[in-house]
Amino acid sequence: MPKKKTPQNPFFFFMMDYRKEQAEIGIKYANTKELAEAAGPVWQNLRPTLKAKYEEKAKNEKEKNKQTGTKFTSTGIPIKVIEQQQREMKNAEDNEKKDIQNIVKLKVFDQSIKTEDFYVIDVNSYCKANGDYLIGEFTVTQFSLQDGVKNSYHETIIPSCVPVGYMFDVKLGAEEFGLEMPGTDDAGPNYIQILANIIDYLKQKDRTVQVLPPMFTLPEKVDAVQNFISQMCNCATEDDSLFRIYKLDTFFFTLINAISSHHDEGFPKESLALTQLTKDLFDYTPGIACERHESLDRSNVCTTSRVKRWVFTILDRCCPLLGIPLQPGKHLPFDYDINGILIFKEERKTRAAPSVPRTATASSNSSFINDSLNESFQSLNVTGETAASGSAPGRRVHKPLRMPRTDYSQRIQQAPELTEANFPTLTGHGRGRGLTRSNN
């Protein structure tokens, strides 16, 4: 480490001026020691008003050294700047959690949480170029606990040009998310019109509202969404603080714990809410993506499909806690067999413990397994017919094509009884461990 610079005292600055004065009359000093011996008596007899001048110089120089002594990282960024950014991020995260808690608790208190509208947003980007995300499509979805998914605003964005050096990254992003490759003759997105459409979409419930409702997304999409909003606001000279982009898992965690009546109905940790969302239980659900992704058979990467799957996950956990019936197409996918799920849950409640005895013989085991297998297929057939008769056409109801015809009990033979004669003693030859050796 470099040696710390010693601050200079007022006498040092006086010596510098004294040396200049003596040099003008032809007197020069060989070194600093001689200069100090000659200037010492003069400094002692100097008037206090003149000493104050040099004391002020020393004080200013000391303050300057403090400012230039700032520590930097290996990349040249001041540590104070990084610490300030960390404090701002922590404060923003705390304010976000408080805002979400205030929104949810207020709606639960006035019993309007069932009909309150919430908004979820997602984006797909080609790549990140020069600090900005190159957005290819986005979707904003409106939903409530009572009505489920109400509507969505989806927009495909084709950039007018690709930044120099990012063509390969754009190609990879287009292949990953099923986006259209930008062309040279494209006019480019109208960010001002898109921003106006988003504002109108968020104000569709109340056109006179001054504060827009927040939009929620997954944590890994927050930066891309905020950057997308900033790009549009810069084009429209709009203040981007008008929009609030919050984490969907924080909202999910706060919502389910606020409406839970028992401690085991909610989430003890916020990470469990994120786990439920990232599990993506409704992945590859057909019919909920945009036309382009449906035609490409890439519905799982579509933003419209993704936001609806997030909403379905939240509604699937929260609606039963409030006694709200789940409706296919609103709270769940269209082809979701709710009756079959309810029947399966009832069967699980009354399902008996495994009845295969461990001490039974092989023949009795095989016959029992065969009988149990036939009974299971018969009960499954009855359940499938019942669900199919009481459900709407097009729902996924699975039942076996035919009953099994092979009787494996006749092929299983009883194991023979083994005695000591089946295990003869080994001879005394060989070098195995534990075996006797012949004495020579």
C-alpha positions as CSV (number, residue, x, y, z in Angstrom):
1,M,0.0,0.0,0.0
2,P,1.3,3.5,-0.7
3,K,2.5,5.6,2.3
4,K,-0.1,7.9,3.7
5,K,0.6,11.5,2.8
6,T,1.4,13.6,5.9
7,P,-0.6,16.9,6.1
8,Q,1.5,20.1,6.0
9,N,1.4,22.6,8.9
10,P,1.2,26.4,8.6
11,F,5.0,26.8,9.0
12,F,5.5,24.8,5.8
13,F,3.5,27.3,3.7
14,F,5.3,30.2,5.4
15,M,8.7,28.7,4.4
16,M,7.6,28.4,0.8
17,D,6.7,32.1,0.7
18,Y,9.9,33.0,2.6
19,R,12.1,31.1,0.1
20,K,10.5,33.0,-2.8
21,E,11.2,36.4,-1.1
22,Q,14.8,35.5,-0.3
23,A,15.4,34.3,-3.9
24,E,14.3,37.6,-5.2
25,I,17.1,39.3,-3.3
26,G,19.7,36.7,-4.3
27,I,19.7,34.5,-1.2
28,K,19.3,30.8,-1.9
29,Y,19.2,27.8,0.5
30,A,20.8,24.4,-0.3
31,N,18.1,22.3,1.4
32,T,15.0,22.4,3.6
33,K,17.0,22.3,6.8
34,E,18.8,25.5,6.1
35,L,15.6,27.1,5.0
36,A,13.8,26.1,8.3
37,E,16.7,27.4,10.4
38,A,16.6,30.8,8.6
39,A,12.7,31.1,8.6
40,G,12.2,29.9,12.2
41,P,13.0,33.2,14.0
42,V,11.0,35.2,11.5
43,W,8.0,32.9,12.0
44,Q,8.2,33.3,15.8
45,N,8.1,37.1,15.5
46,L,5.3,37.1,12.8
47,R,2.1,38.9,13.7
48,P,-0.9,36.8,14.5
49,T,-2.9,38.2,11.6
50,L,-0.3,37.0,9.1
51,K,0.0,33.6,10.8
52,A,-3.8,33.2,10.4
53,K,-3.3,33.4,6.6
54,Y,-1.0,30.4,6.6
55,E,-3.2,28.5,9.1
56,E,-6.1,28.9,6.7
57,K,-3.9,27.5,3.9
58,A,-3.0,24.5,5.9
59,K,-6.7,23.9,6.8
60,N,-7.8,24.0,3.2
61,E,-5.0,21.6,2.1
62,K,-6.1,19.2,4.9
63,E,-9.7,19.2,3.7
64,K,-8.5,18.7,0.1
65,N,-6.5,15.6,1.1
66,K,-9.5,14.2,2.8
67,Q,-11.5,14.5,-0.4
68,T,-8.8,13.0,-2.6
69,G,-8.4,10.1,-0.2
70,T,-11.6,8.4,-1.4
71,K,-11.3,4.6,-1.7
72,F,-12.1,2.9,-5.0
73,T,-12.9,-0.5,-6.2
74,S,-10.8,-2.5,-8.6
75,T,-12.9,-1.1,-11.5
76,G,-12.4,2.5,-10.5
77,I,-15.8,3.1,-8.9
78,P,-15.8,5.0,-5.6
79,I,-16.9,2.8,-2.7
80,K,-19.0,5.6,-1.4
81,V,-21.1,5.5,-4.6
82,I,-21.6,1.7,-4.3
83,E,-22.6,2.1,-0.6
84,Q,-25.0,4.9,-1.5
85,Q,-26.6,2.7,-4.3
86,Q,-27.0,-0.2,-1.8
87,R,-28.7,2.1,0.7
88,E,-31.1,3.4,-2.0
89,M,-31.9,-0.2,-3.2
90,K,-32.6,-1.3,0.4
91,N,-34.8,1.7,1.0
92,A,-36.7,1.1,-2.3
93,E,-37.2,-2.5,-1.4
94,D,-38.5,-1.6,2.0
95,N,-40.9,1.1,0.5
96,E,-42.1,-1.5,-2.0
97,K,-43.0,-4.0,0.7
98,K,-44.7,-1.3,2.8
99,D,-46.7,-0.1,-0.3
100,I,-47.8,-3.7,-1.1
101,Q,-48.8,-4.4,2.5
102,N,-50.8,-1.1,2.7
103,I,-52.7,-1.9,-0.6
104,V,-53.6,-5.5,0.4
105,K,-54.4,-4.8,4.1
106,L,-56.6,-1.8,3.1
107,K,-58.6,-3.9,0.6
108,V,-58.9,-6.8,3.1
109,F,-60.1,-4.4,5.8
110,D,-62.9,-2.8,3.6
111,Q,-63.7,-6.3,2.2
112,S,-63.1,-5.2,-1.4
113,I,-60.1,-7.6,-1.9
114,K,-62.3,-10.0,-4.0
115,T,-63.3,-7.4,-6.6
116,E,-60.0,-5.3,-6.6
117,D,-58.2,-5.3,-10.0
118,F,-54.5,-6.1,-10.1
119,Y,-52.1,-5.9,-13.1
120,V,-49.3,-8.3,-14.1
121,I,-46.7,-7.5,-16.8
122,D,-44.1,-9.5,-18.6
123,V,-41.7,-8.8,-21.5
124,N,-39.5,-10.8,-23.9
125,S,-36.3,-9.2,-25.1
126,Y,-33.9,-10.0,-27.9
127,C,-30.9,-9.0,-25.8
128,K,-29.4,-6.1,-23.8
129,A,-27.5,-3.7,-25.9
130,N,-25.6,-0.6,-24.7
131,G,-27.4,-0.7,-21.3
132,D,-30.9,-1.0,-22.8
133,Y,-33.1,-4.1,-23.3
134,L,-34.2,-4.7,-26.9
135,I,-37.8,-5.6,-26.2
136,G,-39.7,-7.9,-28.7
137,E,-43.1,-8.2,-27.1
138,F,-44.9,-7.5,-23.8
139,T,-48.3,-8.2,-22.2
140,V,-50.2,-6.6,-19.4
141,T,-53.0,-8.6,-17.8
142,Q,-55.9,-7.4,-15.6
143,F,-57.4,-9.9,-13.0
144,S,-59.3,-10.0,-9.8
145,L,-60.0,-12.8,-7.3
146,Q,-63.7,-12.8,-8.0
147,D,-63.6,-12.6,-11.9
148,G,-60.2,-14.2,-12.6
149,V,-58.4,-13.1,-15.8
150,K,-60.5,-10.2,-17.3
151,N,-58.5,-9.1,-20.3
152,S,-54.9,-8.6,-21.6
153,Y,-53.1,-6.0,-23.6
154,H,-50.4,-7.6,-25.8
155,E,-48.1,-5.8,-28.3
156,T,-45.4,-7.1,-30.6
157,I,-42.5,-4.8,-31.0
158,I,-40.1,-5.1,-34.0
159,P,-37.0,-2.8,-33.6
160,S,-36.2,-0.6,-36.5
161,C,-32.5,-1.6,-36.5
162,V,-30.1,-3.8,-34.6
163,P,-27.2,-2.1,-32.8
164,V,-23.9,-2.7,-34.3
165,G,-22.3,-5.9,-33.0
166,Y,-25.5,-7.4,-31.6
167,M,-26.9,-9.2,-34.6
168,F,-25.9,-12.7,-33.3
169,D,-27.4,-11.9,-29.8
170,V,-30.6,-10.7,-31.4
171,K,-30.8,-13.9,-33.5
172,L,-30.4,-16.1,-30.4
173,G,-33.1,-14.1,-28.5
174,A,-35.5,-14.4,-31.4
175,E,-35.0,-18.2,-31.5
176,E,-35.3,-18.5,-27.7
177,F,-38.6,-16.6,-27.4
178,G,-40.1,-17.2,-30.9
179,L,-39.8,-13.5,-31.9
180,E,-39.7,-12.1,-35.4
181,M,-36.3,-11.0,-36.6
182,P,-35.9,-7.2,-37.2
183,G,-35.7,-6.1,-40.8
184,T,-33.9,-3.2,-42.4
185,D,-37.2,-1.6,-43.7
186,D,-39.1,-1.7,-40.4
187,A,-40.4,1.6,-39.3
188,G,-39.7,0.8,-35.6
189,P,-42.1,0.9,-32.6
190,N,-44.2,3.9,-31.8
191,Y,-43.2,4.1,-28.1
192,I,-45.3,7.2,-27.5
193,Q,-48.5,5.4,-28.7
194,I,-47.6,2.3,-26.7
195,L,-47.1,4.3,-23.5
196,A,-50.4,6.0,-24.0
197,N,-52.1,2.7,-24.5
198,I,-50.6,1.3,-21.3
199,I,-51.7,4.3,-19.3
200,D,-55.3,4.1,-20.7
201,Y,-55.3,0.3,-19.9
202,L,-54.3,1.0,-16.3
203,K,-57.0,3.7,-16.0
204,Q,-59.8,1.6,-17.5
205,K,-61.5,1.3,-14.1
206,D,-61.3,5.0,-13.2
207,R,-60.2,7.5,-15.9
208,T,-59.8,10.3,-13.3
209,V,-57.3,8.5,-11.1
210,Q,-54.0,10.4,-10.7
211,V,-51.9,7.5,-9.3
212,L,-51.6,4.5,-11.5
213,P,-51.9,1.0,-9.9
214,P,-48.7,-1.0,-9.6
215,M,-47.8,-3.6,-12.1
216,F,-46.3,-6.9,-10.8
217,T,-43.7,-9.2,-12.4
218,L,-41.2,-11.8,-11.4
219,P,-37.9,-10.6,-9.7
220,E,-35.8,-11.5,-12.7
221,K,-38.0,-9.4,-15.0
222,V,-38.1,-6.2,-12.9
223,D,-35.0,-4.7,-14.5
224,A,-36.2,-5.4,-18.1
225,V,-39.7,-4.0,-17.4
226,Q,-38.3,-0.8,-15.7
227,N,-35.9,-0.2,-18.5
228,F,-38.7,-0.7,-21.1
229,I,-40.9,1.8,-19.2
230,S,-37.9,4.3,-19.1
231,Q,-37.3,4.0,-22.8
232,M,-40.9,4.8,-23.6
233,C,-41.0,7.7,-21.1
234,N,-37.8,9.2,-22.6
235,C,-39.4,9.2,-26.0
236,A,-42.6,10.8,-24.7
237,T,-40.8,13.1,-22.3
238,E,-42.9,11.6,-19.5
239,D,-41.8,11.0,-15.9
240,D,-41.1,7.3,-15.3
241,S,-41.9,7.7,-11.6
242,L,-45.5,7.5,-12.7
243,F,-45.2,3.8,-12.9
244,R,-44.6,1.3,-10.1
245,I,-43.0,-2.0,-11.0
246,Y,-43.2,-4.4,-8.0
247,K,-42.3,-8.1,-7.4
248,L,-45.0,-10.6,-8.0
249,D,-43.8,-13.0,-5.4
250,T,-43.9,-10.3,-2.7
251,F,-47.5,-9.5,-3.7
252,F,-48.4,-13.2,-3.7
253,F,-46.8,-13.7,-0.2
254,T,-48.6,-10.7,1.2
255,L,-52.0,-11.5,-0.3
256,I,-52.2,-15.2,0.7
257,N,-51.1,-14.4,4.3
258,A,-53.6,-11.6,4.6
259,I,-56.6,-13.7,3.6
260,S,-55.6,-16.8,5.4
261,S,-57.6,-17.8,8.5
262,H,-55.2,-20.5,9.7
263,H,-51.5,-20.4,10.0
264,D,-51.0,-23.4,7.8
265,E,-52.8,-21.8,4.8
266,G,-50.3,-19.2,3.9
267,F,-46.6,-19.1,3.3
268,P,-44.1,-18.8,6.2
269,K,-41.4,-17.4,4.0
270,E,-41.5,-15.2,0.9
271,S,-39.3,-17.6,-1.0
272,L,-42.0,-20.2,-1.0
273,A,-44.3,-17.9,-3.0
274,L,-41.5,-17.5,-5.6
275,T,-41.2,-21.3,-5.7
276,Q,-44.9,-21.7,-6.4
277,L,-44.6,-19.2,-9.3
278,T,-41.5,-20.7,-10.8
279,K,-42.9,-24.2,-10.7
280,D,-45.2,-23.2,-13.5
281,L,-47.8,-25.9,-13.0
282,F,-49.8,-24.7,-16.0
283,D,-46.9,-24.7,-18.4
284,Y,-47.7,-25.8,-22.0
285,T,-51.4,-25.0,-21.5
286,P,-52.8,-24.6,-25.1
287,G,-55.0,-21.7,-26.2
288,I,-53.8,-19.0,-23.9
289,A,-50.9,-17.6,-26.0
290,C,-50.9,-15.1,-28.9
291,E,-51.5,-16.2,-32.4
292,R,-47.9,-16.2,-33.5
293,H,-46.7,-18.4,-30.6
294,E,-49.6,-20.7,-31.0
295,S,-48.8,-21.2,-34.7
296,L,-45.2,-21.9,-33.9
297,D,-46.1,-24.3,-31.1
298,R,-44.1,-22.1,-28.6
299,S,-46.9,-21.0,-26.3
300,N,-44.8,-21.6,-23.2
301,V,-42.5,-18.7,-24.0
302,C,-45.2,-16.2,-25.0
303,T,-45.7,-13.3,-22.6
304,T,-49.5,-13.6,-22.8
305,S,-49.3,-17.2,-21.8
306,R,-46.8,-16.6,-19.1
307,V,-48.7,-13.8,-17.3
308,K,-51.9,-15.9,-17.4
309,R,-50.1,-18.9,-15.9
310,W,-48.8,-16.7,-13.1
311,V,-52.3,-15.4,-12.4
312,F,-53.7,-19.0,-12.5
313,T,-51.2,-20.0,-9.9
314,I,-52.2,-17.2,-7.6
315,L,-55.9,-17.8,-8.1
316,D,-55.6,-21.5,-7.6
317,R,-54.1,-20.9,-4.1
318,C,-56.1,-17.8,-3.0
319,C,-59.6,-18.3,-4.2
320,P,-60.4,-21.4,-2.1
321,L,-59.4,-19.5,1.0
322,L,-62.1,-16.9,0.3
323,G,-64.7,-19.5,-0.9
324,I,-64.6,-18.3,-4.5
325,P,-65.5,-21.1,-7.0
326,L,-62.9,-21.7,-9.7
327,Q,-64.2,-21.2,-13.2
328,P,-62.4,-22.7,-16.2
329,G,-61.1,-20.0,-18.5
330,K,-61.1,-17.4,-15.8
331,H,-59.4,-18.9,-12.7
332,L,-57.9,-21.9,-14.5
333,P,-57.3,-23.0,-18.1
334,F,-60.4,-23.8,-20.3
335,D,-59.8,-27.5,-20.5
336,Y,-59.1,-28.0,-16.8
337,D,-61.3,-30.8,-15.4
338,I,-62.4,-29.4,-12.0
339,N,-64.9,-32.1,-11.4
340,G,-62.3,-34.8,-11.8
341,I,-59.9,-33.0,-9.4
342,L,-62.7,-32.7,-6.8
343,I,-63.4,-36.4,-7.1
344,F,-59.7,-37.3,-6.8
345,K,-59.5,-35.2,-3.7
346,E,-62.4,-36.9,-2.1
347,E,-60.9,-40.3,-3.0
348,R,-57.6,-39.3,-1.4
349,K,-59.4,-38.5,1.9
350,T,-61.0,-41.9,2.1
351,R,-58.2,-43.9,0.6
352,A,-57.2,-46.8,2.8
353,A,-53.7,-47.8,3.8
354,P,-51.8,-50.3,1.8
355,S,-53.4,-53.7,2.4
356,V,-50.7,-56.0,0.8
357,P,-49.6,-58.3,3.7
358,R,-45.9,-58.7,4.1
359,T,-46.2,-62.3,5.5
360,A,-48.4,-63.7,2.8
361,T,-47.0,-66.3,0.4
362,A,-46.0,-65.5,-3.1
363,S,-49.1,-67.1,-4.6
364,S,-51.5,-65.3,-2.4
365,N,-49.6,-62.0,-3.0
366,S,-49.9,-62.4,-6.8
367,S,-53.6,-63.2,-6.7
368,F,-54.3,-60.3,-4.4
369,I,-52.3,-57.9,-6.6
370,N,-54.2,-59.1,-9.6
371,D,-57.6,-58.6,-7.9
372,S,-56.6,-55.2,-6.6
373,L,-55.4,-54.2,-10.0
374,N,-58.7,-55.1,-11.6
375,E,-60.6,-53.3,-8.8
376,S,-58.4,-50.2,-9.4
377,F,-59.1,-50.1,-13.1
378,Q,-62.8,-50.7,-12.5
379,S,-63.0,-47.8,-10.1
380,L,-61.0,-45.6,-12.4
381,N,-63.4,-46.4,-15.3
382,V,-66.4,-45.5,-13.2
383,T,-64.7,-42.3,-12.0
384,G,-63.8,-41.3,-15.6
385,E,-67.4,-42.0,-16.9
386,T,-68.9,-40.0,-14.0
387,A,-66.6,-37.0,-14.6
388,A,-67.2,-37.2,-18.4
389,S,-70.9,-37.2,-18.0
390,G,-71.0,-34.2,-15.7
391,S,-68.4,-32.1,-17.4
392,A,-68.5,-29.9,-20.5
393,P,-67.2,-31.3,-23.8
394,G,-63.5,-30.8,-24.5
395,R,-62.2,-31.3,-21.0
396,R,-59.4,-33.7,-20.5
397,V,-60.8,-36.9,-18.9
398,H,-58.4,-39.9,-19.1
399,K,-59.6,-43.5,-18.9
400,P,-58.0,-46.8,-19.9
401,L,-58.7,-48.0,-23.4
402,R,-59.4,-51.6,-22.3
403,M,-59.1,-53.8,-19.2
404,P,-55.9,-55.8,-18.8
405,R,-56.4,-59.3,-20.1
406,T,-53.2,-61.0,-18.9
407,D,-53.3,-62.9,-15.7
408,Y,-49.8,-62.8,-14.3
409,S,-50.7,-64.8,-11.3
410,Q,-50.5,-68.1,-13.3
411,R,-46.9,-67.3,-14.4
412,I,-45.5,-66.6,-10.9
413,Q,-44.2,-69.8,-9.3
414,Q,-43.8,-70.3,-5.6
415,A,-40.2,-70.1,-4.5
416,P,-38.7,-73.5,-3.5
417,E,-37.7,-74.1,0.1
418,L,-33.9,-74.0,0.5
419,T,-32.0,-76.2,3.0
420,E,-28.3,-76.6,4.0
421,A,-27.9,-79.1,1.2
422,N,-28.2,-76.3,-1.3
423,F,-25.2,-74.6,0.2
424,P,-22.2,-77.0,0.3
425,T,-19.1,-76.1,2.3
426,L,-16.2,-74.7,0.3
427,T,-13.0,-76.7,-0.1
428,G,-9.8,-75.8,1.6
429,H,-8.1,-74.6,-1.6
430,G,-7.9,-71.0,-2.7
431,R,-6.7,-67.7,-1.2
432,G,-10.1,-66.0,-0.4
433,R,-10.6,-64.1,2.8
434,G,-11.8,-66.3,5.6
435,L,-11.1,-69.5,3.8
436,T,-9.0,-72.3,5.2
437,R,-5.5,-72.8,3.7
438,S,-3.8,-76.1,3.2
439,N,-0.7,-76.8,5.3
440,N,2.4,-77.7,3.4
